[in-house]
Amino acid sequence: MENPRCPVHGQKGAGEWTELGIVTTPLGDALRVRYERADRGVASWAELQRAFSERYPGKWGVMLFPPAAHLFDQANRYWWHVLDTQPGALDLFDDQPAR
């Protein structure tokens, strides 16, 4: 995974990506990124999936939904941690039975 030393801004399709650097997580090193539409509007789930897949083909993205006390709410900005490898047992198509 590339290691940008400072934020990188770039246009991709109908939105703007900001790469905020590499962080160490329990899932491994991850690139923290932010996406927002060029018109600052609300993005649909399908649009977010398409934008992520175009920008980071073959990568895994983890979005967080923290408890209210840790919420960092900025209007219509979407945050991911981008991983080079499958994040443990989080693959929806693995054979591990749910408990």
N, C-alpha and C positions, 0 to 999 in steps of 0.2 A: 504494500500500500504506500502510495506517495505520502510524503510528510511535508505539507506546506508549512513554512515558518511564519507566515502571516496570512490574514484572510485573502481569499481569491474570489473575485466577483466575476460572474460570467453569465451570459444570456444563453438559454437553451429553450427553444420553443416559446411558450407563452409565459415564462417565468424567469426569475433570477435566483441563482444559487450562490450561497456564501459558504465557503469551507472554513471552518473555525479551528482546525488543527486536530491533532491526534490525541486521544485520551486513552488511558488504560482502564479497562472495565473487567468484571468477572468473566465476560465472554471473549476477552482478548483485546488487543489494540483496536480502536475504532476511530474513524474519521467523523467528527461532529460537523453536521451540515444543517443549513437552514434554506428553505425554499419559500418564495412568495411570488404570486402572479404579478405580471407587469402592471395589470390594472388594479392591483391590491384587493381584488375580489376574493370571495370564498371559492376554494378549489374542491371539486367533487373527489370522492374516493378513487374513481377510475382515472381522473386527471392526475392525481398524486402518484398512483401506481405507474402510469405511463411516463410521467416526467422523471420519476426515480429510475425506472428501467432504461430510459434513453440516456440519462446522465451517468448511471453506474451499472452498465450491463454486466450480468453475471455476479453481482455483489448482493449481499444480504443487507437489508435495512431494518433497523429496530426503532420504532416510534415509542415514546414514553407517554403515559397518562398518569402523572403523579397524583398523590393525595392533595387536597386543596391547599394545605399548608406549604406545599412545595411547588404550587402552580406558577409558571412563568408565562402569563397570558399576553401575547402580543397579537393584535388583530390580524387574522389571516396569514400568520407565519407558521410554518410547519417544520418540525425538527426531527432529524434522524441521527442515529449512529450507524455508520456504514462499516460493514465487516467483510473481510476477504473470504472467510470460511463460514460454514453453517453454524449458527449460534446454539450449540448443544442440542437439546431435545426440543427446540422450538419449531422445527420443521413440521408443517401441518400434515405431511405425507409420510412421517416415520411410522414404524410398526409398534412403537411403545404404547401400551394400553394406558388410558387415562385412569386415575385413581378416584 
